[in-house]
Amino acid sequence: MNIFNSSIVSNTSLLFSLLLLSSSTISFAQNSRSDNLASQILNGQTLNLPSSVRDFVILIPNEAHESPLLPKEQRLINQPYVPQHLFAPAKINIAWFSGDVGHTRKVTLEDQNSEKIFDTSIKFNSISPTVEFNDTGTFSYYEQGANKEDLNFVMKGTITINDPRMQLNTNTTLDSEYEMMSTLMVPTKDIKKYTDLLDDNKVDVLGQESFIDLRETGSGGANQTLLVLGSNSQMDDIIAVFKKITASLPYG
């Protein structure tokens, strides 16, 4: 799906984007320790893509629909979409991959004028149609009514398509020529099995961070690992690997 929008991003929208970017690394920490792409997502719920990336897949993690306001924590990671806030170059294709076991997720995308421009349902271990973003601005997406116990909870995220003149893409951690990037969350105890499988299929780990999931109350160390991935393989081949991994995860 192509998005064609001739409007110029307002100064207010650009200021919002800059403020979000500048504050993203100092809040929402979840036991991350190293300074890499994965820890940036855990700490700030934000990822800034290099200009080489043409395709990006946003992960809907397991238990993404659970509200943080419920008495007992059910989420594993601190955001309903990984990353929740994405800064990307223009002419990028973006899709959503659902790892939320046993649920069908919905994604409604709105433009800067709060007009719906994309709406889809995604079954577990499936990917949505791609959306091509051609114009700069901040787009929002969401799912209402995702949690029956907290009817006010809304899963929501943003995609900011960068104006090159603003130089919003300040990510110096990654200097790459990868055309496709994505994220995955896997159990830490099985990390070698999954990273070996990714490597065998020409998917590189660009960053990883292990953390204690939010519903874990006892000690025992980090039990989940967030992976940031890059590849130059065909999208269908990469998603086939993701589906194989996600189908084998012990989440329920």
N, C-alpha and C positions, 0 to 999 in steps of 0.2 A: 504494500500500500504506500502511495506517495503522498506526502503532505506538502502542499503548495500554499504559501502564505506570503503575501507581498508586504506585509506591515513591517515597519522598523521597530526594533525593540526600544521601549521607552527607557528614559534615564532611571526611572524608579525600578524597573525590572533588572537593569544592569547593576544598580546599587545593591539590590537584594541579593543577586548572585554573588557579588563580591563579598558582601557581609557573610553570607553562608559559607563561602569558600574559606574566608579568613578565620572563622570560628570553628571550622569543622574538626580540627585536630585537638581540641581541648575539652570535648564533652562526650558523654555517652560511653565512657571507657568500660570495657568488659574484660578485665584481666589480660590485656595484651601487653607485651613487653618489648618487642623488637620494632625497629623503625623500618617497616616494609609495606608493600601494597596491602597485604591482608590486615595488618594492624591499623593502617589508615582507615580501612572500612570499619573495623571493630570499634575504633576510638571515635571516629567522626561520622560514621554512616555514609561516607562520601568517597567517590573515586573519580579521579581526573584522568581521562584517556589521552594518550599521545595522538598526534595527528595521523599516524599511519593506520589507525584502526578504522575499518570499514564496516565491521559487524560486531555487535555486542549482544550477549545474552544475559538478561537479568534473572537471577535465581529467586524463585519463591520458595523459601526454605520450609522444612517440615515444622508444623505447628505455627505457621505464619499467621493463621487466623485467630490465634489466642490473644486475648486482651491482657495487657500488663496490669490492669486494675483489678483483676480477679484475685480472690484471697490466696489461691494456690497457683504459683507460677507454672505455666505449661510450655512456655516458649523455650527454645534452645538458644537462639541468638537474639540480639537486642534490636532487631528491625524486621519488618514484614517483607521487605524486598532487599536483596543483597546485590549491589549497594542500594540503599534507600534514596540517595541523591547522587545522580550521575552527571558529570560534566563531560561533554563529548564534542568532537568536531562536526561541522556541517556535512551533509550527505552521508550520514551514517545510517545503517540499518540496525534496528533494535527489535529484539523479541524477548518473550518471557518464557522461562522453563519452570514447570511446577514440580517441586520435590515434596509437596505437602500430602503426605500419605492418606489415601482414602477420601480425598476431597476434590471437588471440582472448583477451581478458582475462577474468578472473573476479573477482567482488567478493563476499566473505562478510562480512556485518554482524553484530556481536554487541552485546548490551545490556550494562548495568553488571554483570550476573551471569554474563557470558561465555556466554550462551545465544544460539545462532544465531537471528536473526529475519528475515534476508533473504539470498538467495543468487542470483546471476545470472551469466550469461556475456554478454560484449559483444564483438561483432565490430568490426574496425577501421572507423572513421568511422561509428559507430553510438552510440546513447544507450541507457542502461539504463531500466527502469521507474523511476518516481519513488517515493521513500519519504517519508512525512509523519511528522515528529517532533513529538509533542505534549507530551512531558514533558522536564523538565530532566535533565541528566546527561551523562556522557561515554561515547559509543559508539565502538567500535573496528571497523575493517574491514581486510581483508587478502586477499592471495593467496599461498598457499604453492606451492612447486615451480615458480615462474615462470621460473627460470633453470636450465638443465640443467648448466651448468658450476659453479655454486655452489648445491648442493642445500639449504644452510642459509639461503639468502637468502629473506627474506619481504618482499613489498611490503606496507606497512601505513600506515594513517592513522587519524586520530581526528576525530570530530565532537562538539563540546561544545555542548549546548543550554543557553543561559544562564538562570539564575535571575535575574529582574529585580532582586531585592533585593540581589544581589551586585554589580550594575553592572559585569559583566565586559566589556561592550561599550564599551571606552574609545577606540575609533577616532574621532578628531576630524578626520581628513583628509577624510572624506566626509560631507557633509550633503546627503542626497538623498531623493527619493521614488521611486526605482527599485524596481520589484517583482521584477525578475529580474536576477541578476548571474552572471558566469562568468569564466573565464580561457581564453586561447588563447596558443600559442607559434608565432611565424612567423619566417622569415628576415628579418633587419634590412634587407637590400638591397631587399626588396620591400615594406617597411612601408607606403609610401604607397598602393600598389595595394590592400592589404588594409584599411587604415583607411578609404580612400575607399569600398570595397565595404560595409564595416560601416555607415558613415555613410549611404550610400544606402538601407540597409535599417533605419534607425532604431535602430541599436545604437551607443551612445556609448562612447568610450574614456575610462575614469575614471582610468586610470593606465597607464603603460608604462615599461619599463626594458629597455635593451639590455645584453647581456652576452656574454662569450666562452664558448661551450659547453665542457663539461668534457673532451671528447675532442679539442679543438683544441690542438695543441702549439706551433704557430708564432705569429708576430705577425700583425697585419693588422686588429686592432680587433674590436669587438663584432660578432658574426655572427648572434645570435639576439635576438629581442625578446619579452618577456613582456607580454601585454596583460590588463588587468582591464577587464571590460566590463559595461555596464548598459543595460537597456532596459525599456520598458513594453509592448512588442509581445507577441503571442501566442508561447508557447513553441515551437510547431511551426514558425512562421515564422523564429524565431531559429536554431533547430537546422538548418533548411534552409540558412541562410547559412553556419553553421559547417561543414556537410558540403561545401559548395561550396569553401570555403577549404581545408579539410584535404585534400580530394582533389587539390588543385593543388600541394601542398607538395612540395619536392624531397627529402623524407626517404626513406631506404631502408636 
